[in-house]
Amino acid sequence: MKLRQLFLLTAFPLALLLGWKGLPGKISPPGARVVSELDTNILVYDWKTKEPYRFYQYFKLLRSSKYTFFMMHYDADGARYRNAKHQLFRMEMYDHAPKQRDSMQVIEMLNNLFYSAPAKSLAGADTTLTVHSITGAPLHYYQYAKEMSTGKYTIVFEKGKRSLRLNPDSLLMDSASVINKIYYSLQRADKIVVKKSLRRMYVIRGNKTIFQFPVNLGRNPVGHKQREGDGRTPEGSYHLTGGEQWSGRAKTLDYYRGFVISYPNGTDSATAKRLGVKTGGEIMIHGTNPKKAKLKDWTNGCVAISNAHMDTLTKYKHAGMPVEILK
């Protein structure tokens, strides 16, 4: 019997017994995708030269591992939930040579990067809101939506109003991301008003109160906060700084989560200086905990609402949102 025949008679049955499923290079890892699942019509642009690359070109570049993607998609909450802009850029070269990617790794990479968030329906958005142009002129929905559809503009919140500004992430931002950016901007509230005497918080968008929540104040609730440790909740014009705290990050927190208010403002600082005292700080709108859920006016000067109401407010607040705290 020839050696080749002996090999065929022994090697293949053994391979089948061990679960061999094909020749090397033909094996697809579990869950692997194929090129046919990709949108190969997508162009990718060089980060510096803006030169467009077709699929066969950037596929080859990605296999070399000298390039990767940086992308920017937006979901309906305004978050850049994926590094996303259809741009190609060269990775930094380190002391060691990068390993080459195989074709399957590139396919998986492209499938992940080309994923786009589903567009939010604008049916639930308040399209009666006014947005101001770069020059300050008021625009109706059909006017600013047209500008935003180009991807060149975005809506920002400035001094309590919505304004169009040039979009730094404009290059090839997909249509779903544009719609989600519009939805996010229209969904946000304009300001928060707290009326201490009524123990109520009003979340306002346009000229409408979209939510109102009962609140608890500092342990010494009457009067404006003047110094550190007086237990009073401040009165005046402030804004949300964008700073946040939550119990998952700081285990010692005495509440669920909190949004930092810009106390002290200029007037507060001047008053404290005149009195020769410290202003105090870290005033927030925050949640509660089970031990204090039924207590009244238990904070050190913050505005407390229920945890469920904090979750609702999270969806409508934004950094820079004006906060008016009234007597």
N, C-alpha and C positions, 0 to 999 in steps of 0.2 A: 504493500500500500504506500502510495506516495505521501511525502510529508505534508503537502497542501491538503490532500484529502483527509489525512489524520487530524489536521488542525480544524477543518470545517466540521468534522464529526464530533469533536470534543469541545471546541471553543464556543460555538454558537449555542448548543444546549445549556452549557454552563452559564452563559451570559443571560439567556432567557430565564433560567432558574433564579438568577440574582436580580432579575427585574430590569434588565437593560432595555431601553426603549428607542434606541436609534444611534446613529453615528455621532461622534463628537461634533459639536457645532450645530447640530440639528435639535438639540435639547432646549426646550423653552422652560425657563424657571417658572415656578408657580405664580399665577397672576400676571405674567408678562403680557404686554400688549404688543400689537403689531403696527407696522407703518400705516396700514390702511385705516387705522383709527385716528390718525393725525390729520389736521387740516394743513396740508402741505402748501396751500396757497398763501399762507401767512408770510409776509416779508419781515425780515429782521434787519434793523439798522445799526450800523457801526456807531458806537458811542461818540467818537470824536469827529469822524469824517461825514457821518450821516449817510454813508453809502449803503444802498439796500443789498441784502443778500437773499438769494432764493434758497429753497429748502435744501437742495443738494449741496449748496455752498456752505451754509452754516452747519449742516449735519457733519460735514467733514471737519470743520473748525472745532466743533464741540467734541468730536472724537479725539482730537489732539490734546484735550484738557487744558489748552492754553487760553481758552475762551469759556465764558459762561454767560448767563442771562441776568439782566436786572430789569424787572418788570413791575408794574404798578396797577392793580385792579382795585376798584372800590366797591364795597358792599353797601347795603341800604343804611347802615349805621355810620357811614362815612369813614369807615376804617380801611386802611390800606392792608387788606388781609393777606396779600401775597406780594413779594418783591416782584413788581410787574411793570414793565414798559417793554414793548417789543424792541429792545435795543441790545446789541451785542457789545460786550466790552472785554478787553483783555485782562485776565487776572494778573495780580502781582506775581512776579517770578521770584521764587525763593531759592535758597542755596541748593536744594535738591530738585532734580527734574521731575515734573509732574507725571503721574502715571496716566497712560492712555485709557480712555473709556472704551468699552466695547459697544457694539451697535445697540444691544438691548438696554444698556444703561442710558444711552443717549435718547432712545425712544421713550423710556420711562420719564426721563428728565423733561422732555418736550411735552409729554402728556400732562404732567403736573403743572408746567408753566403756562400752557395754553388754556388751562381751565379758566373759565370766566364766570363770574357770579351771575345768576339769573337777575334780570332787570326787575326792579320793584315797580308795581303798577302805580302810576301817578294819580289814579282815580281817588285815592285816599288823601292826597296832598292838598294843602290849602293854596290853590292857585290864585287867590285874590290878594295875596301878599305882594307888596311893592318891593322891588329890588332896585338899587341905585346904580347907575352907570359909573364908569371910571371918572367921568366929569361931575358926577353928583346928581345927574338928572334922574327922576323917577321912571322906572320901566315897568310895564305890565308883563304878565306871564308870557304872552306870545312873543314879546320883544327879547326878554332875557333868555328864554328857552332857545330861541334861534341862535343867539350868540354862544350859548353854552354847547349847543349841538356841534359846533366846530371843534370842541375840545380845547380851544385856546383860552377859555375863561373859566373861572370857578367863582362860587359865591362865598364870601367871607363875612363874618360878623364884626362890625366896627362901631363902637360907641352906641350900641343898642339898635343898629340898623343893618340890613343886609346890603352888601355892595358887590359889584362885579370887580374882579381883579384878574390879571393875567395868570394863567395856570402854569406853574412850574413843571407839572407832569403832563403837559399837553400832547407830547408826541405819541400819536397813534393810540390814545386812550379810547377803548372800545365803546360802542354805543350803550351797552349795559352799564358801564361805569359812569358814563355821562348822565344817564337817567337816574342812577342811584345817587349821584352827587346832587342832582336837583332835588330828589326826594328828601335826602338828608337835610339839605338847607331849608326846605320848606317845612319839614317836620319839627325842627328845633323850635323851642319857645324863644320869645324875645327877652323876657325879664321875669324876675321873681320879686314878689312884694310880700313882705311879712308885716302883719298888723299885730303888734304885741298885745294890745288891749283886748283883741278878739281871739288871740291865740290861734290865728289862721295864717296859712301860707297860700298865696295865689300865684299860679303859674300862668303867665300871660303870653299870648301870641297874637300879633296884630293888636286889635282892640278887644279881643275876647279872652276871657278866663277859661282856659281849657281844663285846668284842674285846681282844686283847692283842698288843702290838707290841714287837719288840726296839728298844732305844734306845742311843744314844751320849751320853756325858756330857762334862763339861768336861775339859780336858787334865790336870787334877789332880783326879781324880774322887773320891778318898777324903776324907771330912770335909765339914762344913758351910761354905758360903761366908761369910767374915767381912769381906772387904774387896775393894775394887775391884782387879781385875787378878790375883787369886789363882788364877784358872782353875778354881775349884770350882763345882759345882752345888749350889745351896742345898738345905737340908732343913727341912721344916716345912709349915705349912698356908697355902695361898695360894688364889687363884682366877684365872680368866681375866678380864681387865679389859674385854674387848671390843675392844681395840686389835689391829689386824692389820697386817702388812706382807707384801708379795709382790714378786717380782722384776719384775713388769710395771709396778709403780709406782716402785720404786727400783732402777735398773739396777745400783747398786753392791752390792746385797745378795749375800752369799756363800751363799745358800740359796734354796730354791724359794718358800716362804712361811712366815709365822710368826704365832703367837698369843701375845700378851703376857701374862706372869704377874705377879701383884701383888707381886713382890719389889721392895724390902724391905718386910716387915711391921713391926709395932711392935717386936717383939723384936729383929729385925735392926738396926733403926735405933738402939735403945738400946745394943746391943752395940758397934756401930761408934762411937757417941759416947763410950762408956766407954774404948774403945781409941784414940780420937783418929784414926780413919781414915774414909775414905769407903766407903759401902756398895757402890757400884757399882749397876748397874741394867740395864734392857733385857733381862731374862731372859725367854726365850721357849721355847715348844715350836715347833720349826721343822723344815723339810725339809732336804734336802742338795743337793749338786750332783755332776755326774759325776766330778769330780776327787777328791771326798772320800767317795764312796759306799762305798768299801771300807776306809776308815780307821776306827780305833777311838778313841773318846773324843777328838774333835778340836775341840770347841766351846770358847768362852770361858767357859762356865758354863751354857749352855742345854741343853735336852733335845732331841736330834735324832732324828727317825725318817725313814723313807723317804718320798719324794714321794707314792708310791701310798697309803701309810698316812695321810699328811696329807690327801689327798683324801677318804679314808674318814672321818677324824676331823672334817673340815669339816661333814659331814652330821649329826653327832651332838653337836657342841659347842654351847655358848651362852654369852653374856656372863654372868659371875657364877658359872660352873661351878666348884665346889671342886676344887682340885688339891692332893693330898697327896704330898709327896716324902719318901720314907723312906730310911733307910740301906741 
